[in-house]
Amino acid sequence: RFGGVLQLRGVYLPVTIGSAQDARLHPPSNWVQVILYWEARRDQPEGTPRVRLTDPYAQVYGAALERDQDVQHRNPVVSWQAGSIWEVAYDLNLNPETPPGVYNIEVMVLDTAGQPLPTEGADAGEFWAIAGQFTIQ
């Protein structure tokens, strides 16, 4: 749970292993798709989810690209009703210089002032939760 505002109900990672670089579709960097299933814990919640790829030391190696056609732009979080479940796809653009290793898919929710909401639950830190892992070859 993120500050009693949103709850992460599920995660789907279509691919869990790959390269940091892509010379064909998205040069020079590759991307990782992360699909999260969010539940609004109250009507018109105020919060902005953030998803990123981090190493075990919390150094960021990838962040979600924002696009106008994303679910959160068409149906902003503040329009969600309590109990509703939303499937939101995020594409994490990777740093092409990311060294091989196992990286965390880190999720947080920011309040209207841009501050992270407190996080509770399994695989949670004070302000973030680990939603999965991706291995860079």
C-alpha positions as CSV (number, residue, x, y, z in Angstrom):
1,R,0.0,0.0,0.0
2,F,1.1,3.5,-0.7
3,G,-0.1,6.0,1.9
4,G,-3.6,4.5,2.0
5,V,-4.1,6.0,-1.5
6,L,-3.2,3.2,-3.9
7,Q,-2.4,-0.5,-3.6
8,L,-0.4,-2.5,-6.0
9,R,-2.4,-5.7,-6.7
10,G,-0.3,-7.4,-9.3
11,V,2.7,-7.3,-11.6
12,Y,3.4,-8.8,-15.0
13,L,6.8,-8.7,-16.6
14,P,6.5,-10.1,-20.2
15,V,10.3,-10.3,-20.4
16,T,12.7,-10.7,-17.4
17,I,16.1,-11.0,-19.1
18,G,17.7,-8.9,-21.8
19,S,20.4,-6.5,-22.9
20,A,20.8,-2.9,-21.9
21,Q,21.3,-2.0,-25.6
22,D,19.1,-2.3,-28.6
23,A,20.6,-1.5,-32.1
24,R,17.4,-2.3,-34.0
25,L,14.1,-1.0,-32.5
26,H,15.2,1.6,-29.9
27,P,18.9,2.5,-30.4
28,P,21.0,2.9,-28.4
29,S,19.1,1.8,-25.3
30,N,16.7,-1.1,-24.7
31,W,13.5,-0.9,-22.7
32,V,11.6,-3.1,-20.2
33,Q,7.9,-3.3,-20.2
34,V,6.3,-3.5,-16.7
35,I,2.5,-4.0,-16.3
36,L,1.1,-3.0,-12.9
37,Y,-2.4,-3.6,-11.5
38,W,-3.4,-0.7,-9.2
39,E,-6.3,-0.5,-6.9
40,A,-7.7,2.9,-5.8
41,R,-8.1,2.7,-2.0
42,R,-10.5,5.7,-2.0
43,D,-12.4,7.9,-4.4
44,Q,-10.4,10.4,-6.4
45,P,-7.0,9.4,-4.9
46,E,-4.2,11.9,-5.3
47,G,-0.9,10.3,-6.2
48,T,1.4,9.8,-9.1
49,P,3.0,6.3,-9.5
50,R,6.7,6.1,-10.5
51,V,8.5,3.1,-11.8
52,R,12.2,2.7,-12.3
53,L,15.0,0.1,-12.6
54,T,17.5,0.2,-9.8
55,D,20.6,-1.7,-8.7
56,P,20.9,-3.2,-5.1
57,Y,22.3,0.2,-4.0
58,A,19.3,2.2,-5.3
59,Q,21.2,3.7,-8.2
60,V,18.8,4.3,-11.1
61,Y,19.5,2.6,-14.5
62,G,16.1,3.1,-16.1
63,A,12.9,5.1,-15.8
64,A,9.4,5.0,-17.2
65,L,8.8,6.9,-20.4
66,E,5.7,9.1,-20.3
67,R,3.4,9.2,-23.4
68,D,0.2,11.0,-24.0
69,Q,-1.7,7.8,-24.9
70,D,-0.9,6.1,-21.5
71,V,-3.8,5.1,-19.3
72,Q,-2.7,7.6,-16.6
73,H,-3.0,10.5,-19.1
74,R,-6.4,9.3,-20.5
75,N,-7.7,8.4,-17.0
76,P,-5.7,10.3,-14.4
77,V,-5.4,8.6,-11.0
78,V,-7.5,11.4,-9.5
79,S,-10.5,10.1,-11.6
80,W,-10.3,6.6,-10.2
81,Q,-13.0,5.3,-7.8
82,A,-12.4,3.3,-4.6
83,G,-12.1,-0.4,-5.3
84,S,-11.4,0.1,-9.0
85,I,-8.5,-1.9,-10.5
86,W,-6.4,-0.3,-13.3
87,E,-4.0,-2.1,-15.6
88,V,-1.2,0.3,-16.4
89,A,1.8,-0.5,-18.7
90,Y,5.1,1.3,-18.2
91,D,8.1,1.2,-20.6
92,L,11.3,1.6,-18.7
93,N,14.0,3.2,-20.9
94,L,17.3,1.6,-19.9
95,N,20.7,3.3,-19.6
96,P,22.6,1.6,-22.5
97,E,25.7,1.5,-20.2
98,T,24.0,-0.6,-17.5
99,P,26.4,-3.4,-16.5
100,P,25.2,-7.0,-16.4
101,G,23.4,-8.1,-13.3
102,V,20.1,-8.4,-11.5
103,Y,18.1,-5.1,-11.1
104,N,15.0,-4.3,-9.2
105,I,11.8,-2.9,-10.6
106,E,11.1,-0.2,-8.0
107,V,7.7,1.4,-7.6
108,M,6.7,4.4,-5.5
109,V,3.8,6.9,-5.4
110,L,4.3,10.6,-5.2
111,D,1.9,13.0,-3.5
112,T,0.8,16.3,-5.1
113,A,3.9,18.1,-3.8
114,G,6.1,15.4,-5.4
115,Q,7.0,13.7,-2.1
116,P,6.9,9.9,-1.8
117,L,4.1,8.4,0.1
118,P,4.9,5.9,2.9
119,T,4.8,2.3,1.7
120,E,3.6,-0.9,3.5
121,G,3.7,-4.5,2.6
122,A,6.0,-7.3,1.4
123,D,9.1,-6.2,-0.4
124,A,8.6,-2.6,0.7
125,G,11.0,0.0,2.0
126,E,10.0,3.2,3.6
127,F,8.8,4.9,0.3
128,W,9.1,2.1,-2.4
129,A,8.3,-1.4,-3.2
130,I,10.1,-4.0,-5.3
131,A,7.6,-5.2,-7.9
132,G,10.0,-7.7,-9.6
133,Q,13.5,-8.1,-11.1
134,F,15.1,-7.8,-14.5
135,T,18.4,-9.4,-15.5
136,I,20.8,-7.5,-17.8
137,Q,23.0,-9.9,-19.8
